[in-house]
Amino acid sequence: MRVLLDTNIVIHRENSKTMRDDIGILFRWLDNLHYNKCIHPLTVEEINKYQGEVVRRSFNIKLENYNILKTTAPWMGPIVEVSKQEDTNDNDRIDSRLLNEVLQDRVDILITEDKKIRRKAALLDIEHRIFSIDAFLEKVTAENPLLADYNVLSVKKEFFGNINVDDEFFDSFRDDYPGFNHWFNRKSDEVAYISRLNNTISAFLYVKLEDEAEDYSDISPVFSRKRRLKIGTFKVTLNGFKLGERFLKIVFDNAMRYHVDEIYVTIFDRTLEQQRLISLLEDFGFSHHGHKEEELVLVRSMANVRNLDNPKFMYPYIPINGNNIFFVSIYPQYHTELFPDSILNTESPDDFVEHTPFRNAISKVYISRAYERDLKSGDVLLFYRTGDRDPKVYSGVVTTIGIVENIVTNIRSEEEFIGLCRKRSVFSDDELRERWNYRAGNRPFIVNFLYAYSLPKRPNLHRLIELGIISDPHSLPRGFGRMNSEQLLTVFREAQADEGLIIH
């Protein structure tokens, strides 16, 4: 397979100090799979104009590690019109030249972190051949499970004092923040969230609660007085496991727990790693407030505001009026795989360590053949884990709230179906093929939804019947059963859930 690498990917590779970061993992996969690492002649020109002498020298020494395209695709066809519409500077036009190599089948795929390239790819109907680093890692780990060199990946709380500050994972923080080690050691009795990959740190998160008396004089413009949650330290090494979303869910969980008005973070935007994190935060409604010296300041309001057009911007709030509410059944063998925070007391946490992408993702996929397909952005899903022990009326329970992002129907091929589901569903590629081909006359469709909330207490089917949510044990909806807002509120109160999450 011929893989074209965007210029920034190559620059980041040659500028990296270690081979254990996400770029190192990417290149190891490319080498292990014997993929041909291609670069465009324009990339060579760009890098030789690059101001960083170390990168230029390193790149030119290692040119033999890359296959420079000896010829380039002719400038013709739909790319010409897309370029006229979308390109505003030389960098945009170079990106279009890279896309043209994919469009003309000179290369198989392009790996890039550039969102504008992916937008242009969608206009050219080749978005399925354009991958971010994260998406590429998810693809190859799913297709080559025996080559995956990580076995167990879990998220846990840990005291700073029990974490090795000299781990190379923290090198980037030492580069950005003089005195980082001193700051870290002063936090020895405080708690962080950490994930380890084969006994090395792969993700780290520290959050801090700040009250109205906090001094924000070093932020411009100065914050008004509010109760805030600060994302103090946040880094995730990409590995195809959606850990960024898993840790972001922890941020939102803490924000709700402490009833803050805002979440904020100060962050540099120098590296691909930082830019990717900024992009993830922006996807969930963080916006640019100002600066703290050379760092950006991003802010996310926690006001209870409806946004049905983009549910990520109102996450984790649940709108119950003016949209549909559905009761959705899910079998036990898939339930906790998809919703790790909704684990039952009868299940062992050791069986559900977050070592697959769909467990960590906030955005998930539900696959269905139901006749009911009238779902839209902002609709609410109440998930019911079907009973696994007799009598089923006592072992079947409601556990989780989801918010619909969109649905995908009229899927054109098995390949497209697998690509849409792979990162965020519970099924392997082989299982997805089975589901696609199970009934050729009724192909499945996809519901993309946000994993919003796990109910503290789980009313069982017997209690749901007593409350009038379900009429009898034989009337459980198949597919998507409609509910009304009063029924959902009844479930919330029975589950002793946080009604502050409800948008009326």
C-alpha positions as CSV (number, residue, x, y, z in Angstrom):
1,M,0.0,0.0,0.0
2,R,1.2,3.5,-0.9
3,V,0.7,5.9,1.9
4,L,1.1,9.7,1.3
5,L,2.2,11.7,4.3
6,D,1.2,15.3,4.8
7,T,4.1,17.7,5.3
8,N,3.3,18.4,8.9
9,I,3.4,14.7,9.7
10,V,6.9,14.5,8.3
11,I,8.0,17.7,10.1
12,H,6.7,16.5,13.4
13,R,8.4,13.1,12.9
14,E,11.8,14.7,12.3
15,N,11.3,17.1,15.2
16,S,10.3,14.5,17.7
17,K,12.7,13.7,20.5
18,T,11.5,10.2,21.1
19,M,10.0,7.4,19.2
20,R,7.4,6.5,21.8
21,D,5.0,9.3,21.0
22,D,2.1,8.9,18.5
23,I,4.3,9.7,15.5
24,G,6.6,6.9,16.5
25,I,3.7,4.5,16.9
26,L,2.4,5.6,13.4
27,F,5.8,5.0,11.7
28,R,6.3,1.6,13.5
29,W,2.9,0.5,12.1
30,L,3.8,1.7,8.6
31,D,7.1,-0.3,8.8
32,N,5.6,-3.4,10.4
33,L,3.0,-3.5,7.6
34,H,5.6,-2.8,4.9
35,Y,3.6,0.1,3.7
36,N,5.4,2.5,1.2
37,K,5.9,5.9,2.9
38,C,5.4,8.4,0.1
39,I,6.0,12.2,0.2
40,H,5.2,14.7,-2.5
41,P,8.0,16.8,-4.1
42,L,6.2,19.9,-2.8
43,T,6.7,18.5,0.7
44,V,10.5,18.3,0.1
45,E,10.4,22.0,-1.1
46,E,8.4,23.0,2.0
47,I,10.7,21.4,4.5
48,N,13.8,22.8,2.8
49,K,12.2,26.3,3.4
50,Y,11.5,25.4,7.0
51,Q,13.1,27.6,9.6
52,G,14.1,24.8,11.8
53,E,17.7,23.8,10.8
54,V,17.6,20.6,12.9
55,V,14.5,19.4,11.1
56,R,15.9,20.3,7.6
57,R,19.2,18.5,8.4
58,S,17.4,15.4,9.9
59,F,15.0,15.2,7.0
60,N,17.6,15.4,4.3
61,I,19.7,12.8,6.0
62,K,16.7,10.4,6.2
63,L,15.3,11.0,2.7
64,E,16.1,7.4,1.8
65,N,13.4,6.4,4.4
66,Y,10.7,8.0,2.2
67,N,9.6,7.4,-1.4
68,I,9.5,10.8,-3.1
69,L,6.9,10.7,-5.8
70,K,8.9,10.7,-9.1
71,T,5.9,12.0,-11.1
72,T,2.8,13.9,-10.0
73,A,-0.8,13.5,-11.0
74,P,-2.1,15.8,-13.8
75,W,-4.0,18.8,-12.6
76,M,-7.4,18.0,-14.0
77,G,-10.9,16.9,-13.1
78,P,-13.0,17.9,-10.0
79,I,-9.9,18.9,-7.9
80,V,-9.6,22.0,-10.1
81,E,-13.0,23.3,-9.2
82,V,-12.7,22.4,-5.5
83,S,-9.3,24.2,-5.3
84,K,-10.9,27.3,-6.8
85,Q,-13.6,27.3,-4.2
86,E,-11.6,26.4,-1.1
87,D,-8.0,27.4,-1.5
88,T,-7.0,30.9,-0.3
89,N,-3.2,30.6,0.0
90,D,-0.2,28.6,-1.1
91,N,-0.5,26.1,1.7
92,D,-4.1,25.3,0.7
93,R,-3.0,24.9,-2.9
94,I,-0.2,22.5,-1.9
95,D,-2.7,20.5,0.1
96,S,-4.9,20.2,-2.9
97,R,-2.0,18.8,-4.9
98,L,-1.6,16.1,-2.2
99,L,-5.3,15.3,-2.4
100,N,-5.0,15.1,-6.2
101,E,-2.6,12.1,-5.8
102,V,-5.3,10.2,-3.9
103,L,-8.0,11.3,-6.3
104,Q,-6.0,10.1,-9.3
105,D,-5.1,6.8,-7.5
106,R,-1.4,7.5,-7.6
107,V,-1.4,6.7,-3.8
108,D,-3.9,4.6,-1.8
109,I,-4.4,6.9,1.3
110,L,-3.3,10.2,2.7
111,I,-2.5,10.7,6.4
112,T,-3.0,14.3,7.6
113,E,-4.1,16.2,10.7
114,D,-5.5,19.1,8.6
115,K,-9.2,19.5,8.9
116,K,-9.5,21.6,5.8
117,I,-7.9,18.8,3.7
118,R,-10.5,16.4,5.1
119,R,-13.3,18.9,4.2
120,K,-12.0,19.1,0.6
121,A,-11.8,15.3,0.5
122,A,-15.5,15.1,1.4
123,L,-16.3,17.4,-1.5
124,L,-14.3,15.1,-3.7
125,D,-16.0,12.0,-2.2
126,I,-12.7,10.5,-1.1
127,E,-13.0,11.2,2.6
128,H,-12.8,7.4,3.3
129,R,-9.2,7.5,2.0
130,I,-8.0,10.4,4.2
131,F,-7.0,9.5,7.7
132,S,-5.9,11.4,10.8
133,I,-3.1,9.6,12.8
134,D,-5.7,8.4,15.3
135,A,-8.1,7.1,12.6
136,F,-5.2,5.3,10.8
137,L,-4.1,3.6,14.1
138,E,-7.7,2.5,14.8
139,K,-7.9,1.1,11.3
140,V,-4.7,-0.9,11.4
141,T,-5.2,-2.2,15.0
142,A,-8.7,-3.4,14.0
143,E,-7.3,-5.1,10.8
144,N,-4.2,-6.6,12.5
145,P,-5.0,-7.4,16.1
146,L,-2.1,-9.9,16.3
147,L,0.3,-7.1,15.6
148,A,-1.0,-4.8,18.3
149,D,1.7,-4.4,20.9
150,Y,-0.5,-3.1,23.7
151,N,-2.4,-5.5,25.9
152,V,-4.1,-3.7,28.7
153,L,-4.9,0.0,28.8
154,S,-6.9,1.4,31.7
155,V,-7.8,4.7,33.3
156,K,-7.3,5.1,37.1
157,K,-6.8,7.7,39.7
158,E,-3.3,8.0,41.2
159,F,-1.5,10.3,43.6
160,F,1.1,12.5,42.0
161,G,3.6,11.2,44.5
162,N,3.2,7.7,43.1
163,I,3.9,8.8,39.5
164,N,7.5,9.0,38.1
165,V,7.9,12.6,37.1
166,D,11.1,11.7,35.2
167,D,9.1,9.5,32.8
168,E,9.8,10.7,29.2
169,F,6.1,11.2,28.8
170,F,6.5,14.5,30.7
171,D,9.4,15.8,28.6
172,S,7.1,18.0,26.5
173,F,5.8,19.6,29.7
174,R,9.4,20.3,30.9
175,D,10.1,21.9,27.5
176,D,7.0,24.1,27.8
177,Y,7.1,24.9,31.5
178,P,10.4,25.7,33.3
179,G,10.0,24.4,36.9
180,F,7.6,21.7,35.9
181,N,9.3,19.0,38.1
182,H,9.1,21.3,41.1
183,W,5.4,22.0,40.4
184,F,4.7,18.3,40.0
185,N,6.5,17.3,43.2
186,R,4.5,20.0,45.2
187,K,1.3,18.2,44.1
188,S,2.4,14.8,45.6
189,D,-0.7,14.4,47.7
190,E,-3.1,15.5,45.0
191,V,-4.9,13.1,42.5
192,A,-4.5,12.8,38.8
193,Y,-6.1,10.5,36.2
194,I,-3.6,8.3,34.4
195,S,-3.5,5.6,31.8
196,R,-0.6,3.2,31.3
197,L,0.3,1.2,28.2
198,N,2.5,-1.8,28.8
199,N,3.6,-0.1,32.1
200,T,4.5,3.2,30.5
201,I,2.4,6.4,30.8
202,S,0.2,7.0,27.7
203,A,-2.3,9.7,29.1
204,F,-2.4,12.1,32.0
205,L,-5.1,14.5,33.3
206,Y,-5.2,16.8,36.3
207,V,-8.2,19.1,37.0
208,K,-8.5,21.8,39.6
209,L,-11.5,23.4,41.1
210,E,-11.3,27.2,41.4
211,D,-13.8,29.5,43.1
212,E,-14.9,33.1,42.6
213,A,-11.8,34.4,44.5
214,E,-9.3,33.0,42.1
215,D,-6.7,35.5,40.7
216,Y,-6.9,35.7,36.9
217,S,-4.8,38.8,36.4
218,D,-2.4,36.9,34.2
219,I,-5.2,36.1,31.7
220,S,-6.2,38.6,29.0
221,P,-8.9,39.5,28.9
222,V,-9.3,38.9,32.6
223,F,-12.0,36.4,33.6
224,S,-15.1,37.5,35.4
225,R,-15.8,36.0,38.8
226,K,-17.2,32.5,38.3
227,R,-16.8,29.0,39.7
228,R,-14.5,27.1,37.3
229,L,-12.9,23.8,36.6
230,K,-9.3,24.2,35.2
231,I,-7.8,21.5,33.1
232,G,-4.4,21.9,34.6
233,T,-2.4,19.2,32.8
234,F,-3.8,17.1,29.9
235,K,-1.8,15.0,27.4
236,V,-2.7,11.9,25.5
237,T,-0.4,9.8,23.3
238,L,-2.3,8.6,20.4
239,N,-2.6,4.8,20.0
240,G,-6.0,4.2,18.4
241,F,-7.9,3.9,21.6
242,K,-10.0,7.1,21.8
243,L,-8.4,8.0,25.1
244,G,-8.8,11.7,24.4
245,E,-12.5,11.4,24.5
246,R,-12.4,9.1,27.6
247,F,-10.4,11.7,29.5
248,L,-12.6,14.5,28.2
249,K,-15.7,12.7,29.6
250,I,-13.9,12.6,33.0
251,V,-13.5,16.4,32.7
252,F,-17.2,16.9,32.1
253,D,-18.1,14.4,34.9
254,N,-16.0,16.5,37.3
255,A,-17.6,19.8,36.0
256,M,-21.1,18.4,36.7
257,R,-20.0,17.0,40.1
258,Y,-18.7,20.3,41.3
259,H,-21.4,22.4,39.6
260,V,-19.0,24.8,37.9
261,D,-20.0,27.6,35.6
262,E,-17.1,27.1,33.2
263,I,-14.3,24.8,32.2
264,Y,-11.1,26.3,30.9
265,V,-7.6,25.3,29.8
266,T,-4.4,27.2,28.9
267,I,-2.5,25.5,26.1
268,F,0.3,26.1,23.6
269,D,-0.5,25.4,19.9
270,R,3.1,24.6,18.8
271,T,2.9,20.9,18.1
272,L,0.6,18.5,16.3
273,E,-0.2,16.9,19.7
274,Q,-1.3,20.3,21.1
275,Q,-3.2,21.2,18.0
276,R,-5.0,17.9,18.0
277,L,-6.1,18.4,21.6
278,I,-7.3,21.9,20.8
279,S,-9.3,20.4,17.9
280,L,-10.9,17.8,20.2
281,L,-11.8,20.5,22.7
282,E,-13.3,22.8,20.0
283,D,-15.4,19.8,18.8
284,F,-17.1,19.8,22.2
285,G,-17.8,23.5,22.4
286,F,-14.6,25.0,23.8
287,S,-13.9,28.5,22.3
288,H,-11.0,30.9,22.2
289,H,-11.2,33.4,25.1
290,G,-7.8,35.1,25.0
291,H,-4.2,34.5,26.1
292,K,-2.1,33.7,29.1
293,E,1.3,35.0,28.0
294,E,2.1,32.8,25.0
295,E,-0.6,30.2,25.7
296,L,-4.1,30.1,24.3
297,V,-7.0,30.2,26.8
298,L,-10.0,28.1,25.8
299,V,-13.3,28.2,27.6
300,R,-16.4,26.0,27.7
301,S,-19.6,27.3,29.4
302,M,-21.4,24.7,31.5
303,A,-24.7,26.7,31.2
304,N,-27.8,24.5,30.6
305,V,-28.4,25.6,27.0
306,R,-30.2,23.7,24.2
307,N,-28.3,23.1,20.9
308,L,-30.0,20.4,18.9
309,D,-28.0,21.2,15.8
310,N,-24.7,20.2,17.5
311,P,-25.3,18.1,20.6
312,K,-21.6,18.1,21.5
313,F,-21.9,21.8,22.2
314,M,-24.6,21.1,24.9
315,Y,-22.9,17.9,26.2
316,P,-23.6,16.3,28.7
317,Y,-27.0,18.0,29.0
318,I,-30.2,16.1,28.0
319,P,-33.0,18.0,26.1
320,I,-36.4,16.4,26.8
321,N,-38.9,18.8,25.1
322,G,-39.4,19.4,21.4
323,N,-37.6,16.3,20.3
324,N,-38.1,12.5,20.4
325,I,-37.3,10.2,23.3
326,F,-36.7,6.5,22.5
327,F,-36.4,3.4,24.7
328,V,-33.7,1.2,23.2
329,S,-32.8,-2.4,24.2
330,I,-29.2,-3.7,24.2
331,Y,-28.1,-7.3,24.9
332,P,-25.9,-7.9,28.0
333,Q,-22.9,-9.1,26.0
334,Y,-22.7,-5.7,24.3
335,H,-23.9,-3.4,27.1
336,T,-20.9,-2.9,29.3
337,E,-18.5,-3.1,26.4
338,L,-20.2,0.0,25.0
339,F,-21.0,1.7,28.3
340,P,-18.1,1.0,30.7
341,D,-19.4,3.6,33.3
342,S,-22.7,1.7,33.4
343,I,-21.2,-1.5,34.7
344,L,-23.5,-3.5,37.0
345,N,-22.6,-4.7,40.5
346,T,-22.8,-8.3,39.2
347,E,-20.1,-7.7,36.6
348,S,-16.3,-7.7,37.2
349,P,-14.5,-4.4,36.3
350,D,-11.5,-6.5,35.2
351,D,-13.5,-7.8,32.3
352,F,-14.1,-4.3,31.0
353,V,-10.8,-2.5,31.1
354,E,-10.9,0.4,28.6
355,H,-8.5,-1.2,26.0
356,T,-10.7,-0.8,22.9
357,P,-11.7,2.4,21.1
358,F,-15.5,2.1,21.5
359,R,-15.2,1.8,25.3
360,N,-13.4,5.1,25.5
361,A,-15.3,7.1,22.9
362,I,-18.0,9.6,23.9
363,S,-19.3,9.4,20.3
364,K,-20.6,5.9,19.7
365,V,-22.4,3.8,17.1
366,Y,-25.6,1.8,17.5
367,I,-26.5,-0.5,14.6
368,S,-30.1,-1.3,13.8
369,R,-32.5,-2.7,11.2
370,A,-35.6,-1.2,13.0
371,Y,-38.5,0.1,11.0
372,E,-38.4,3.3,13.1
373,R,-35.8,5.5,11.4
374,D,-37.2,8.9,12.2
375,L,-34.3,9.9,14.5
376,K,-32.7,13.3,14.4
377,S,-30.0,15.3,16.1
378,G,-30.8,16.0,19.8
379,D,-33.1,13.0,20.2
380,V,-32.8,11.2,23.6
381,L,-32.0,7.4,23.9
382,L,-32.8,5.5,27.1
383,F,-30.8,2.3,27.0
384,Y,-32.2,-0.9,28.6
385,R,-29.9,-3.8,29.3
386,T,-32.0,-6.9,28.7
387,G,-32.2,-9.5,31.4
388,D,-29.6,-12.3,31.6
389,R,-31.1,-14.3,34.5
390,D,-34.6,-15.5,35.2
391,P,-36.9,-14.0,36.1
392,K,-35.9,-11.4,33.5
393,V,-38.2,-8.7,34.9
394,Y,-35.7,-8.4,37.8
395,S,-32.4,-8.7,35.9
396,G,-33.3,-6.3,33.0
397,V,-32.5,-2.7,33.9
398,V,-32.3,0.8,32.4
399,T,-28.8,2.1,32.7
400,T,-27.7,4.8,30.3
401,I,-28.7,8.0,28.5
402,G,-27.5,8.8,25.0
403,I,-28.1,11.8,22.7
404,V,-28.4,11.3,19.0
405,E,-25.9,13.1,16.8
406,N,-27.2,11.8,13.4
407,I,-28.2,8.7,11.6
408,V,-26.6,7.2,8.4
409,T,-28.9,5.4,6.0
410,N,-28.4,4.3,2.4
411,I,-24.9,3.0,3.1
412,R,-23.4,2.1,-0.2
413,S,-21.1,-0.9,0.5
414,E,-19.8,-3.3,3.1
415,E,-16.5,-1.4,3.1
416,E,-18.3,1.9,3.9
417,F,-20.3,0.3,6.6
418,I,-17.3,-1.1,8.3
419,G,-15.4,2.2,8.1
420,L,-18.3,4.0,9.7
421,C,-18.7,1.6,12.5
422,R,-15.2,0.4,13.3
423,K,-14.0,3.0,15.7
424,R,-17.2,3.3,17.8
425,S,-19.1,0.1,17.8
426,V,-18.7,-3.1,19.9
427,F,-18.3,-5.4,16.8
428,S,-15.1,-6.7,15.2
429,D,-14.7,-6.3,11.4
430,D,-15.8,-9.9,10.9
431,E,-18.9,-9.3,13.0
432,L,-19.7,-6.1,11.1
433,R,-19.5,-8.1,7.8
434,E,-22.0,-10.6,9.2
435,R,-24.4,-7.9,10.2
436,W,-24.1,-6.2,6.8
437,N,-24.8,-9.4,4.9
438,Y,-27.3,-11.0,7.3
439,R,-30.3,-9.7,5.3
440,A,-29.5,-8.3,1.9
441,G,-33.0,-6.9,1.5
442,N,-32.9,-4.9,4.8
443,R,-29.4,-3.5,5.2
444,P,-28.6,-2.0,8.7
445,F,-28.4,1.7,9.4
446,I,-26.3,3.6,11.9
447,V,-27.2,5.8,14.8
448,N,-24.3,8.0,15.9
449,F,-24.9,9.1,19.5
450,L,-23.2,10.7,22.5
451,Y,-22.7,8.6,25.7
452,A,-24.1,11.2,28.0
453,Y,-25.0,9.8,31.4
454,S,-25.0,6.6,33.5
455,L,-27.9,6.4,35.9
456,P,-26.8,6.1,39.6
457,K,-29.6,3.5,40.4
458,R,-31.0,1.2,37.7
459,P,-34.8,0.5,37.8
460,N,-35.5,-3.0,36.6
461,L,-38.3,-4.1,34.3
462,H,-40.6,-5.0,37.2
463,R,-40.3,-1.4,38.5
464,L,-40.7,0.1,35.0
465,I,-44.0,-1.8,34.7
466,E,-45.1,-0.5,38.2
467,L,-44.3,3.1,37.1
468,G,-46.2,2.7,33.8
469,I,-43.2,3.1,31.6
470,I,-43.7,-0.4,30.1
471,S,-47.2,-2.0,30.1
472,D,-46.1,-5.7,30.6
473,P,-43.0,-8.0,30.2
474,H,-44.0,-8.8,26.6
475,S,-44.3,-5.3,25.4
476,L,-40.7,-4.3,25.5
477,P,-40.1,-2.2,22.3
478,R,-38.1,-3.8,19.5
479,G,-35.8,-1.3,17.9
480,F,-36.7,2.2,19.0
481,G,-39.8,2.6,21.2
482,R,-41.2,6.1,21.7
483,M,-41.5,7.6,25.2
484,N,-42.7,11.0,26.4
485,S,-40.8,13.5,28.5
486,E,-42.8,12.8,31.7
487,Q,-41.9,9.1,31.5
488,L,-38.2,10.0,31.1
489,L,-38.5,12.3,34.1
490,T,-40.1,9.5,36.1
491,V,-37.1,7.2,35.3
492,F,-34.7,10.0,36.3
493,R,-36.3,10.4,39.7
494,E,-36.6,6.7,40.3
495,A,-32.9,6.4,39.4
496,Q,-32.0,9.3,41.7
497,A,-30.3,11.0,38.8
498,D,-29.0,14.5,38.6
499,E,-32.0,16.5,37.3
500,G,-29.6,19.4,36.7
501,L,-28.7,17.6,33.5
502,I,-32.2,18.1,32.1
503,I,-32.9,20.9,29.6
504,H,-36.7,21.5,29.7
